[in-house]
Amino acid sequence: MYLKTDLHTFPLSSLPVKYDVILVEPPLEEYQRSRGVTGDVEFWQWEQILNLDIAAVAAARSFIFLWCGSSEGLDMGRVCLRKWGFRRCEDICWIRTNTKNPGQSKNLEPKAVFQRTKEHCLMGIKGTVRRSTDGDFIHANVDIDLIITEEEEYGSLEKPTEIFHIMEHFCLGQRRLHLFGRDSTIRPGWLTIGPQLTNDNFNSDTYASFFASSNVTTGCTDRIESLRPKSPPPKSGNRPFRGRGR
């Protein structure tokens, strides 16, 4: 489902469920000066992003993915995660190539020493999730922390769809929320919310009914369980000491 609304004023706490995976894709001011984004876009400052009530919609064990650009967002993104109750656990890097349109990049930052061709998506974890015991909820080590794609048209806000593949492969929770979504990012299995949507079909009661059962994960087959990477076995605490004697 998708909901067109102003995230400055919309109470996230009014959503009927809490979420296992949250993707936050704010239109950063950085994009205006580095990627030429213009048009009917309201750019957000980090102080405004910090005030989003993410904690109200995060499940007891959940993950957040926050696109934070390539400059001040690396620090401010970590501040946001801490305020929202998450611990940073990974940093996914998106490298934009220009093989189809070679030449000097237009993405020049006034204070940058080098041309910036990458962007970061910080990943945070809330609660206790262990690879060895929570195979019903996560599949660790399936993907890598790097996305390499051809850069979008100058002035575009689009992010690589591979970020959805990473999230969906990793976390098996069905309750998925995308903030600052657009028509181009509407995706089955996700609630997409944002002011740039052109329409909405969100009904709170209908949406809540999707998760009425106690099972809110996608499930896993024996075949998938046998193929997924496993945590290494714990080291025995009774192994003889082989160090040099004193």
Phi, psi and chi 1 to 4 in degrees:
 res  aa     phi    psi   chi1   chi2   chi3   chi4
   1 MET       -  167.2  -74.4 -172.1  170.4      -
   2 TYR  -147.5  148.9   42.2   95.0      -      -
   3 LEU  -138.7  119.5  171.4   63.9      -      -
   4 LYS   -86.2  119.0  176.5 -179.6  173.7   62.9
   5 THR  -161.0  161.8 -171.1      -      -      -
   6 ASP   -87.2  114.4 -177.1   -3.9      -      -
   7 LEU   -73.8   -8.7  -74.1  168.9      -      -
   8 HIS   -68.2  -35.4  -75.2  -65.0      -      -
   9 THR  -115.1  -18.4   57.7      -      -      -
  10 PHE   -69.9  126.3  178.7   74.9      -      -
  11 PRO   -79.2  105.7   27.7  -31.3      -      -
  12 LEU   -59.6  -27.8  -67.8  175.6      -      -
  13 SER   -65.1  -13.9   58.2      -      -      -
  14 SER   -80.4  -10.4   66.4      -      -      -
  15 LEU   -65.5  142.7  -66.1  173.8      -      -
  16 PRO   -76.8  -11.8   27.5  -34.8      -      -
  17 VAL  -134.5  165.9  -57.6      -      -      -
  18 LYS  -103.2  152.5  -67.0 -174.1 -179.4  -66.2
  19 TYR  -110.0  145.7  -67.9   87.6      -      -
  20 ASP   -83.4  -35.7  -52.9  -54.2      -      -
  21 VAL  -132.4  130.3 -177.5      -      -      -
  22 ILE  -127.0  125.8  -58.2  170.9      -      -
  23 LEU  -109.2  122.9  172.2   62.0      -      -
  24 VAL  -114.3  119.8 -175.8      -      -      -
  25 GLU  -126.6   67.6 -169.7 -177.3  -26.9      -
  26 PRO   -70.8  146.5   26.4  -34.1      -      -
  27 PRO   -78.0   89.8   26.9  -30.7      -      -
  28 LEU   -72.2  148.4  -57.9  173.4      -      -
  29 GLU   -59.9  -28.7  -71.6 -174.7  -36.7      -
  30 GLU   -55.6  -35.4  173.3 -173.9  -25.8      -
  31 TYR   -67.3  -28.4  -61.5  151.8      -      -
  32 GLN   -67.1  -41.2 -173.3  176.9   29.4      -
  33 ARG   -89.5  -23.6   61.5  178.5 -173.6  -95.6
  34 SER  -102.3  -26.3   66.6      -      -      -
  35 ARG  -122.2    4.4  -63.1  172.6   62.4  179.8
  36 GLY    69.0   26.6      -      -      -      -
  37 VAL   -73.1  125.2  177.0      -      -      -
  38 THR  -135.7 -160.5   56.3      -      -      -
  39 GLY    86.9 -156.7      -      -      -      -
  40 ASP   -82.9   66.0 -171.6   20.8      -      -
  41 VAL  -128.1  127.5  177.9      -      -      -
  42 GLU   -95.4  114.7  179.1 -172.1    1.2      -
  43 PHE   -81.7  142.3  -64.2   98.4      -      -
  44 TRP  -104.9  141.1  -79.9   52.6      -      -
  45 GLN   -89.3  159.4  -60.9  178.6    2.3      -
  46 TRP   -64.9  -29.8  -81.9  105.3      -      -
  47 GLU   -63.5  -35.6  -69.8   73.8   16.0      -
  48 GLN   -71.5  -41.3  -63.5  171.1  -54.3      -
  49 ILE   -62.2  -39.5  -61.2  168.0      -      -
  50 LEU   -59.4  -30.3 -168.4   64.9      -      -
  51 ASN   -84.6   -2.6  -71.5  -31.2      -      -
  52 LEU   -61.4  136.4  -71.7  169.2      -      -
  53 ASP   -86.6   61.8 -166.4    8.9      -      -
  54 ILE   -64.8  -35.5  -58.7  -64.1      -      -
  55 ALA   -58.7  -27.9      -      -      -      -
  56 ALA   -72.6  -18.1      -      -      -      -
  57 VAL  -118.0    4.0  -67.7      -      -      -
  58 ALA   -89.8  129.7      -      -      -      -
  59 ALA   -68.8  167.8      -      -      -      -
  60 ALA   -58.7  -39.5      -      -      -      -
  61 ARG  -119.3  118.1   60.2  172.5 -174.3  173.7
  62 SER  -158.2  171.1   52.8      -      -      -
  63 PHE  -131.9  146.6  -60.9   93.7      -      -
  64 ILE  -126.7  144.3 -169.0  165.9      -      -
  65 PHE  -125.2  120.4  -65.5   77.9      -      -
  66 LEU  -123.1  113.4  170.9   62.7      -      -
  67 TRP   -72.2  125.5  -76.3  106.4      -      -
  68 CYS  -130.5   17.3   59.6      -      -      -
  69 GLY    73.7 -149.2      -      -      -      -
  70 SER  -138.5   11.6   60.4      -      -      -
  71 SER  -126.6 -110.3   55.3      -      -      -
  72 GLU   -65.7  -18.5   67.3  -89.4   12.7      -
  73 GLY   -64.3  -24.0      -      -      -      -
  74 LEU   -63.4  -35.7  -74.4  171.4      -      -
  75 ASP   -83.7  -46.4  -66.3  -36.8      -      -
  76 MET   -67.5  -31.6  -69.7  -55.6  -59.3      -
  77 GLY   -62.2  -39.3      -      -      -      -
  78 ARG   -66.5  -36.7  -72.7  167.9  167.9   79.2
  79 VAL   -62.6  -42.4  173.6      -      -      -
  80 CYS   -61.0  -47.0  -71.5      -      -      -
  81 LEU   -58.6  -44.0  -65.4 -168.6      -      -
  82 ARG   -63.2  -43.2  -74.8 -165.4  -64.4  -89.6
  83 LYS   -64.8  -35.8 -178.0 -175.8  177.6 -175.8
  84 TRP   -81.1   -3.3  -62.5  -22.9      -      -
  85 GLY    93.9   21.5      -      -      -      -
  86 PHE  -113.8  154.2  -70.4   84.5      -      -
  87 ARG  -107.8  129.7  -50.9 -179.2  -56.2  -81.8
  88 ARG   -67.1  130.4 -169.6 -160.3   71.0   81.7
  89 CYS  -124.1  -22.7   58.8      -      -      -
  90 GLU  -148.8  162.4  -68.5  -69.5  -11.4      -
  91 ASP  -134.3  107.0  179.3   -6.7      -      -
  92 ILE   -88.6  128.4  -60.7  169.5      -      -
  93 CYS  -108.2  129.2 -173.3      -      -      -
  94 TRP  -106.9  117.4  170.6   32.3      -      -
  95 ILE  -103.7  125.3  -63.5  177.9      -      -
  96 ARG   -98.3  122.4  -58.5 -172.7  -64.0  -92.5
  97 THR   -99.6  165.2   63.9      -      -      -
  98 ASN  -133.3   42.4   62.2  -14.3      -      -
  99 THR   -65.7  -29.3   55.0      -      -      -
 100 LYS   -84.6  -16.7  -64.6 -179.0 -179.4  177.5
 101 ASN  -141.2   69.0 -174.2   25.5      -      -
 102 PRO   -67.4  159.8   25.8  -34.2      -      -
 103 GLY   131.8 -176.9      -      -      -      -
 104 GLN   -68.7  135.9 -176.3  167.2  -26.1      -
 105 SER   -70.4  146.1  172.4      -      -      -
 106 LYS   -88.6   -9.1  -58.3 -178.1 -179.2   67.9
 107 ASN   -85.3   74.5  -56.6  -28.8      -      -
 108 LEU  -107.6  123.9  -57.1  178.5      -      -
 109 GLU   -94.2  135.3  -78.0  -86.8    1.7      -
 110 PRO   -57.0  -36.4  -22.4   32.1      -      -
 111 LYS   -99.7    4.9  -62.3 -179.5 -179.4  179.4
 112 ALA   -83.6  143.4      -      -      -      -
 113 VAL   -84.7  -34.8  177.8      -      -      -
 114 PHE  -118.1  160.7  -57.9  108.2      -      -
 115 GLN   -69.7  130.6  -67.0 -173.2   20.2      -
 116 ARG   -92.2  121.6  -71.6  178.3  174.5  159.4
 117 THR  -122.6   15.8   60.5      -      -      -
 118 LYS  -132.3  163.2   61.1  177.1  173.6   49.3
 119 GLU  -144.9  152.2 -172.3  167.6  -18.8      -
 120 HIS  -113.9  144.2  -63.6  -95.4      -      -
 121 CYS  -124.1  109.3 -179.4      -      -      -
 122 LEU   -80.1  138.9  -63.4 -179.8      -      -
 123 MET  -113.0  131.8  175.0 -176.9  172.4      -
 124 GLY  -123.7  155.4      -      -      -      -
 125 ILE  -124.0  140.8  179.3  174.5      -      -
 126 LYS  -121.3  137.8  177.2 -177.7  176.9 -178.7
 127 GLY    83.7 -166.5      -      -      -      -
 128 THR  -109.6  117.8  -58.3      -      -      -
 129 VAL  -133.6  124.1 -178.2      -      -      -
 130 ARG  -118.5  137.9  -65.8 -173.2  174.3   90.1
 131 ARG   -61.5  -36.5  -67.2 -173.4  -58.0  174.3
 132 SER   -75.4  -24.2   57.4      -      -      -
 133 THR  -121.2  -13.3   58.8      -      -      -
 134 ASP  -112.4   44.4  -66.2  -47.3      -      -
 135 GLY   -66.5  -15.7      -      -      -      -
 136 ASP   -77.0  -14.6   65.0  -45.1      -      -
 137 PHE  -116.4  -29.6 -169.7   60.7      -      -
 138 ILE  -136.0  153.2   62.2  168.2      -      -
 139 HIS  -123.1   94.8  -80.0  170.6      -      -
 140 ALA   -78.3  156.2      -      -      -      -
 141 ASN    65.7   18.8  -52.5  120.0      -      -
 142 VAL   -81.6  -41.9  173.4      -      -      -
 143 ASP  -114.7  172.8  -74.9  -61.6      -      -
 144 ILE  -106.0  170.7   62.6  173.5      -      -
 145 ASP   -96.5   31.3   58.3   -2.5      -      -
 146 LEU  -137.5  132.3 -177.8   65.1      -      -
 147 ILE  -121.7  127.1  -60.0  172.5      -      -
 148 ILE  -123.1  116.3  -57.7  175.9      -      -
 149 THR  -141.4  163.4   63.9      -      -      -
 150 GLU   -67.2  138.1 -173.4   71.7    8.5      -
 151 GLU   -64.8  147.3   65.1 -179.0   -7.9      -
 152 GLU   -72.1  168.3  -65.2  -70.8  -22.2      -
 153 GLU   -57.0  142.6 -155.9  174.2  -65.0      -
 154 TYR   -58.7  129.6 -170.4   64.0      -      -
 155 GLY    97.0    3.1      -      -      -      -
 156 SER   -92.0  146.5  171.7      -      -      -
 157 LEU   -97.2   -1.8  -86.4  174.3      -      -
 158 GLU   -65.7  143.8  -64.2  -59.7  -41.1      -
 159 LYS  -112.1  161.2  -58.8  -67.5 -166.7  -60.6
 160 PRO   -67.6  137.8   24.0  -33.7      -      -
 161 THR   -66.5  -15.1   56.6      -      -      -
 162 GLU   -60.0  -23.5  -75.3   82.4   -4.9      -
 163 ILE   -64.7  -33.4 -168.5   65.2      -      -
 164 PHE   -68.0  -39.1  -75.0  102.3      -      -
 165 HIS   -61.4  -42.7  -57.1  161.8      -      -
 166 ILE   -62.1  -47.3  -69.9  174.0      -      -
 167 MET   -64.3  -43.7  -67.1 -175.9  -68.1      -
 168 GLU   -72.3  -32.8  -67.8  166.8    2.3      -
 169 HIS   -69.9  -37.6  -68.2  166.3      -      -
 170 PHE   -78.2  -53.5  171.7   72.0      -      -
 171 CYS  -104.3  127.7 -178.4      -      -      -
 172 LEU   -91.6    4.2  -54.1 -175.3      -      -
 173 GLY   -66.0  139.3      -      -      -      -
 174 GLN   -87.8  -15.0  -64.0 -171.7   61.8      -
 175 ARG   -88.8  103.2  -58.9  170.0  -62.0 -175.2
 176 ARG  -126.4  130.7  -59.7  164.2  176.3  164.8
 177 LEU  -126.0  133.0  175.1   64.7      -      -
 178 HIS  -121.1  115.7 -178.2 -168.0      -      -
 179 LEU   -98.9  140.7  -62.0 -179.7      -      -
 180 PHE    70.6   34.3  -61.4  100.4      -      -
 181 GLY   -76.0  165.8      -      -      -      -
 182 ARG  -130.8  173.8  -58.8  169.6  -60.6  -78.1
 183 ASP   -55.3  -36.1  -70.3   -9.7      -      -
 184 SER   -73.1  -13.2   58.8      -      -      -
 185 THR  -108.0    2.6   64.3      -      -      -
 186 ILE   -61.0  131.4  -66.7  173.2      -      -
 187 ARG  -144.4  138.2 -170.9  173.0  178.9   86.6
 188 PRO   -56.2  137.9  -23.6   33.7      -      -
 189 GLY    88.0   -2.1      -      -      -      -
 190 TRP  -119.1  145.8  -70.8   76.3      -      -
 191 LEU   -95.3  115.1  173.3   58.8      -      -
 192 THR  -102.6  125.8  -55.4      -      -      -
 193 ILE  -128.3  137.9  -60.6  178.8      -      -
 194 GLY   171.9  159.6      -      -      -      -
 195 PRO   -76.8  -16.8   27.9  -34.5      -      -
 196 GLN   -88.3   -3.4  -70.1 -175.8  -87.9      -
 197 LEU   -67.3  148.9  -67.6  164.3      -      -
 198 THR   -96.8   -8.2   57.0      -      -      -
 199 ASN  -157.9  174.5 -154.9  -19.0      -      -
 200 ASP  -150.7  155.0   64.8   65.4      -      -
 201 ASN  -134.5   20.8   66.4   -8.2      -      -
 202 PHE   -75.3  128.3  179.3   72.7      -      -
 203 ASN  -128.8  118.6  179.7  -79.5      -      -
 204 SER   -59.6  -45.0 -177.7      -      -      -
 205 ASP   -67.1  -43.7  -67.1  -24.2      -      -
 206 THR   -62.8  -43.0  -58.1      -      -      -
 207 TYR   -63.6  -43.9 -177.0   75.4      -      -
 208 ALA   -62.2  -32.2      -      -      -      -
 209 SER   -66.4  -22.8   70.3      -      -      -
 210 PHE   -63.7  -23.3  -62.9  157.7      -      -
 211 PHE  -119.3   27.2  -49.6  102.7      -      -
 212 ALA   -68.7  -30.2      -      -      -      -
 213 SER   -76.3  161.7   67.3      -      -      -
 214 SER   -73.4  -19.7   57.8      -      -      -
 215 ASN   -88.6  109.7 -176.1   14.8      -      -
 216 VAL  -116.0   23.0  -68.7      -      -      -
 217 THR  -113.9  162.7   60.2      -      -      -
 218 THR   -75.3  -17.2   58.2      -      -      -
 219 GLY    88.5  167.5      -      -      -      -
 220 CYS  -148.6  136.1 -179.6      -      -      -
 221 THR   -88.2  162.6   65.7      -      -      -
 222 ASP   -61.0  -35.0  -67.9  -21.6      -      -
 223 ARG   -65.5  -44.9  177.5   62.7  172.8  164.4
 224 ILE   -64.1  -42.2  -67.7  175.6      -      -
 225 GLU   -61.7  -36.8  178.6   63.0   22.0      -
 226 SER   -73.1  -25.8   67.0      -      -      -
 227 LEU   -92.9  -24.4  -69.0  173.8      -      -
 228 ARG   -68.2  147.3   74.6  175.8 -178.9   86.8
 229 PRO   -61.5  138.6  -21.0   32.3      -      -
 230 LYS  -108.6  158.1  -53.5  -66.5 -166.2  -55.1
 231 SER   -69.3  146.6  -63.2      -      -      -
 232 PRO   -64.4  148.2   21.3  -31.4      -      -
 233 PRO   -62.7  146.9   22.8  -32.6      -      -
 234 PRO   -64.6  147.4   23.2  -32.9      -      -
 235 LYS   -74.6  140.7  -64.8 -179.5  179.9  178.9
 236 SER   -69.1  136.5  172.6      -      -      -
 237 GLY   -82.0   -5.0      -      -      -      -
 238 ASN  -107.2   14.2  -61.7  -39.4      -      -
 239 ARG   -66.9  140.8  -69.9  168.8   55.9 -175.2
 240 PRO   -65.8  145.4   24.0  -33.9      -      -
 241 PHE   -77.6  127.0  177.1   72.5      -      -
 242 ARG  -113.3   14.8  -61.4 -178.5 -178.7  -85.8
 243 GLY   -75.3  173.8      -      -      -      -
 244 ARG   -73.4  135.0  179.7 -176.9  -59.5  174.5
 245 GLY   -71.9  155.6      -      -      -      -
 246 ARG  -102.8      -  -66.2 -170.7  177.5 -177.3
